[in-house]
């Protein structure tokens, strides 16, 4: 059942009342962080500085790392070649690399439990900069090495390079669930709500894996009302996400058939699919905040089966157009 989200108001804070002063950031009394700095040196890198970040006071290491020891987290989106080329041009023009990436040290343990691999650094937010530097032939990349390995799963919150579209967010999130289902099988999906950001990303991600050209944006507003984080352990939650994705794809098959019929009648609007999805959405006018996922989709399937294309008017599609659907395909 979807739950109503409480609105939290941000508390006002006095200016310069939070975190550390500039001199305080230099004082680090943390054995684990000092050990991390030593590991970086042993891995062929250089620990340039150990410090505490100024907001939360948590320790970090500014380091120069061999570029071949750094990889993107395996569950994040594929890099955008145009964006990589733009970054290459900027770095070449400036003659400087000034934007360190964030990394965590994997300490020889890779997903799936493979042991004995060389220490590898994962970046959850620096893949485009990493690929640009590699293509420029760089030997080294500067990074903020965070001792907390869980930062690798804060990918959606950390990524500031290039805005994710719906497809990228969804695919990254379902890949993250697959990785975490192995590493933290005892955790529930709801316990990792921050990492996953929004429950519909998980369902749509599983659907995109099966149908890369799915117009997920047509279903996103519906899913945001009926899809919630699960109180299931991650392996079971993954199976449930696959099942929910299959239900969405089954409805999408019906929607595709309706759209094809409308096209044969001469309709050419790019908003045909969102229009049809809206028309068969049984809760679009409902003010309720709690719905059963399967019950809503059952009603959608029945609406799709009864859809009469002969009753659709061109002006209705035009009025329903609105802004472009965020897809990114």
QUIMO-V439543 format. One record per residue. N is the residue number from 1. RES is the residue in three letters. NEAR is the number of other C-alpha atoms within 8 Angstrom. Layout:
BEGIN
n=N res=RES near=NEAR
n=N res=RES near=NEAR
END
This chain:
BEGIN
n=1 res=UNK near=9
n=2 res=UNK near=11
n=3 res=UNK near=7
n=4 res=UNK near=6
n=5 res=UNK near=4
n=6 res=UNK near=4
n=7 res=UNK near=4
n=8 res=UNK near=4
n=9 res=UNK near=4
n=10 res=UNK near=4
n=11 res=UNK near=4
n=12 res=UNK near=4
n=13 res=UNK near=5
n=14 res=UNK near=5
n=15 res=UNK near=5
n=16 res=UNK near=4
n=17 res=UNK near=6
n=18 res=UNK near=6
n=19 res=UNK near=8
n=20 res=UNK near=11
n=21 res=UNK near=7
n=22 res=UNK near=7
n=23 res=UNK near=7
n=24 res=UNK near=8
n=25 res=UNK near=13
n=26 res=UNK near=9
n=27 res=UNK near=8
n=28 res=UNK near=9
n=29 res=UNK near=4
n=30 res=UNK near=7
n=31 res=UNK near=6
n=32 res=UNK near=7
n=33 res=UNK near=12
n=34 res=UNK near=9
n=35 res=UNK near=8
n=36 res=UNK near=10
n=37 res=UNK near=11
n=38 res=UNK near=9
n=39 res=UNK near=8
n=40 res=UNK near=13
n=41 res=UNK near=10
n=42 res=UNK near=7
n=43 res=UNK near=7
n=44 res=UNK near=8
n=45 res=UNK near=11
n=46 res=UNK near=9
n=47 res=UNK near=13
n=48 res=UNK near=8
n=49 res=UNK near=7
n=50 res=UNK near=14
n=51 res=UNK near=12
n=52 res=UNK near=13
n=53 res=UNK near=10
n=54 res=UNK near=11
n=55 res=UNK near=7
n=56 res=UNK near=7
n=57 res=UNK near=10
n=58 res=UNK near=7
n=59 res=UNK near=13
n=60 res=UNK near=13
n=61 res=UNK near=15
n=62 res=UNK near=13
n=63 res=UNK near=14
n=64 res=UNK near=12
n=65 res=UNK near=14
n=66 res=UNK near=11
n=67 res=UNK near=11
n=68 res=UNK near=6
n=69 res=UNK near=9
n=70 res=UNK near=11
n=71 res=UNK near=10
n=72 res=UNK near=11
n=73 res=UNK near=9
n=74 res=UNK near=5
n=75 res=UNK near=10
n=76 res=UNK near=13
n=77 res=UNK near=8
n=78 res=UNK near=4
n=79 res=UNK near=8
n=80 res=UNK near=7
n=81 res=UNK near=6
n=82 res=UNK near=6
n=83 res=UNK near=10
n=84 res=UNK near=13
n=85 res=UNK near=9
n=86 res=UNK near=8
n=87 res=UNK near=11
n=88 res=UNK near=12
n=89 res=UNK near=8
n=90 res=UNK near=8
n=91 res=UNK near=10
n=92 res=UNK near=8
n=93 res=UNK near=6
n=94 res=UNK near=7
n=95 res=UNK near=6
n=96 res=UNK near=6
n=97 res=UNK near=7
n=98 res=UNK near=4
n=99 res=UNK near=5
n=100 res=UNK near=9
n=101 res=UNK near=12
n=102 res=UNK near=12
n=103 res=UNK near=13
n=104 res=UNK near=14
n=105 res=UNK near=12
n=106 res=UNK near=11
n=107 res=UNK near=7
n=108 res=UNK near=10
n=109 res=UNK near=11
n=110 res=UNK near=9
n=111 res=UNK near=8
n=112 res=UNK near=6
n=113 res=UNK near=6
n=114 res=UNK near=8
n=115 res=UNK near=7
n=116 res=UNK near=6
n=117 res=UNK near=9
n=118 res=UNK near=6
n=119 res=UNK near=11
n=120 res=UNK near=12
n=121 res=UNK near=11
n=122 res=UNK near=13
n=123 res=UNK near=15
n=124 res=UNK near=17
n=125 res=UNK near=12
n=126 res=UNK near=12
n=127 res=UNK near=11
n=128 res=UNK near=12
n=129 res=UNK near=10
n=130 res=UNK near=11
n=131 res=UNK near=9
n=132 res=UNK near=12
n=133 res=UNK near=11
n=134 res=UNK near=10
n=135 res=UNK near=8
n=136 res=UNK near=7
n=137 res=UNK near=6
n=138 res=UNK near=9
n=139 res=UNK near=8
n=140 res=UNK near=8
n=141 res=UNK near=12
n=142 res=UNK near=11
n=143 res=UNK near=12
n=144 res=UNK near=12
n=145 res=UNK near=12
n=146 res=UNK near=13
n=147 res=UNK near=11
n=148 res=UNK near=6
n=149 res=UNK near=9
n=150 res=UNK near=6
n=151 res=UNK near=10
n=152 res=UNK near=12
n=153 res=UNK near=8
n=154 res=UNK near=11
n=155 res=UNK near=12
n=156 res=UNK near=9
n=157 res=UNK near=6
n=158 res=UNK near=8
n=159 res=UNK near=11
n=160 res=UNK near=6
n=161 res=UNK near=7
n=162 res=UNK near=6
n=163 res=UNK near=6
n=164 res=UNK near=7
n=165 res=UNK near=9
n=166 res=UNK near=12
n=167 res=UNK near=14
n=168 res=UNK near=10
n=169 res=UNK near=13
n=170 res=UNK near=16
n=171 res=UNK near=18
n=172 res=UNK near=12
n=173 res=UNK near=14
n=174 res=UNK near=13
n=175 res=UNK near=12
n=176 res=UNK near=12
n=177 res=UNK near=11
n=178 res=UNK near=9
n=179 res=UNK near=10
n=180 res=UNK near=10
n=181 res=UNK near=11
n=182 res=UNK near=10
n=183 res=UNK near=8
n=184 res=UNK near=8
n=185 res=UNK near=11
n=186 res=UNK near=6
n=187 res=UNK near=9
n=188 res=UNK near=13
n=189 res=UNK near=13
n=190 res=UNK near=9
n=191 res=UNK near=6
n=192 res=UNK near=9
n=193 res=UNK near=11
n=194 res=UNK near=6
n=195 res=UNK near=10
n=196 res=UNK near=12
n=197 res=UNK near=8
n=198 res=UNK near=10
n=199 res=UNK near=12
n=200 res=UNK near=12
n=201 res=UNK near=15
n=202 res=UNK near=15
n=203 res=UNK near=14
n=204 res=UNK near=13
n=205 res=UNK near=16
n=206 res=UNK near=14
n=207 res=UNK near=15
n=208 res=UNK near=14
n=209 res=UNK near=8
n=210 res=UNK near=6
n=211 res=UNK near=7
n=212 res=UNK near=8
n=213 res=UNK near=6
n=214 res=UNK near=7
n=215 res=UNK near=7
n=216 res=UNK near=11
n=217 res=UNK near=10
n=218 res=UNK near=10
n=219 res=UNK near=10
n=220 res=UNK near=9
n=221 res=UNK near=8
n=222 res=UNK near=9
n=223 res=UNK near=9
n=224 res=UNK near=11
n=225 res=UNK near=10
n=226 res=UNK near=13
n=227 res=UNK near=11
n=228 res=UNK near=11
n=229 res=UNK near=9
n=230 res=UNK near=8
n=231 res=UNK near=7
n=232 res=UNK near=9
n=233 res=UNK near=11
n=234 res=UNK near=15
n=235 res=UNK near=9
n=236 res=UNK near=8
n=237 res=UNK near=12
n=238 res=UNK near=11
n=239 res=UNK near=8
n=240 res=UNK near=8
n=241 res=UNK near=11
n=242 res=UNK near=11
n=243 res=UNK near=8
n=244 res=UNK near=9
n=245 res=UNK near=12
n=246 res=UNK near=9
n=247 res=UNK near=9
n=248 res=UNK near=10
n=249 res=UNK near=9
n=250 res=UNK near=8
n=251 res=UNK near=12
n=252 res=UNK near=8
n=253 res=UNK near=8
n=254 res=UNK near=11
n=255 res=UNK near=12
n=256 res=UNK near=9
n=257 res=UNK near=8
n=258 res=UNK near=12
n=259 res=UNK near=11
n=260 res=UNK near=8
n=261 res=UNK near=9
n=262 res=UNK near=10
n=263 res=UNK near=9
n=264 res=UNK near=7
n=265 res=UNK near=6
n=266 res=UNK near=6
n=267 res=UNK near=9
n=268 res=UNK near=6
n=269 res=UNK near=7
n=270 res=UNK near=5
n=271 res=UNK near=9
n=272 res=UNK near=11
n=273 res=UNK near=11
n=274 res=UNK near=9
n=275 res=UNK near=11
n=276 res=UNK near=11
n=277 res=UNK near=11
n=278 res=UNK near=8
n=279 res=UNK near=7
n=280 res=UNK near=11
n=281 res=UNK near=10
n=282 res=UNK near=10
n=283 res=UNK near=6
n=284 res=UNK near=7
n=285 res=UNK near=5
n=286 res=UNK near=5
n=287 res=UNK near=4
n=288 res=UNK near=5
n=289 res=UNK near=8
n=290 res=UNK near=10
n=291 res=UNK near=11
n=292 res=UNK near=9
n=293 res=UNK near=9
n=294 res=UNK near=6
n=295 res=UNK near=8
n=296 res=UNK near=12
n=297 res=UNK near=11
n=298 res=UNK near=8
n=299 res=UNK near=9
n=300 res=UNK near=12
n=301 res=UNK near=11
n=302 res=UNK near=8
n=303 res=UNK near=11
n=304 res=UNK near=12
n=305 res=UNK near=7
n=306 res=UNK near=6
n=307 res=UNK near=8
n=308 res=UNK near=6
n=309 res=UNK near=8
n=310 res=UNK near=4
n=311 res=UNK near=5
n=312 res=UNK near=8
n=313 res=UNK near=6
n=314 res=UNK near=7
n=315 res=UNK near=6
n=316 res=UNK near=8
n=317 res=UNK near=13
n=318 res=UNK near=8
n=319 res=UNK near=7
n=320 res=UNK near=8
n=321 res=UNK near=9
n=322 res=UNK near=5
n=323 res=UNK near=4
n=324 res=UNK near=5
n=325 res=UNK near=6
n=326 res=UNK near=7
n=327 res=UNK near=10
n=328 res=UNK near=7
n=329 res=UNK near=5
END
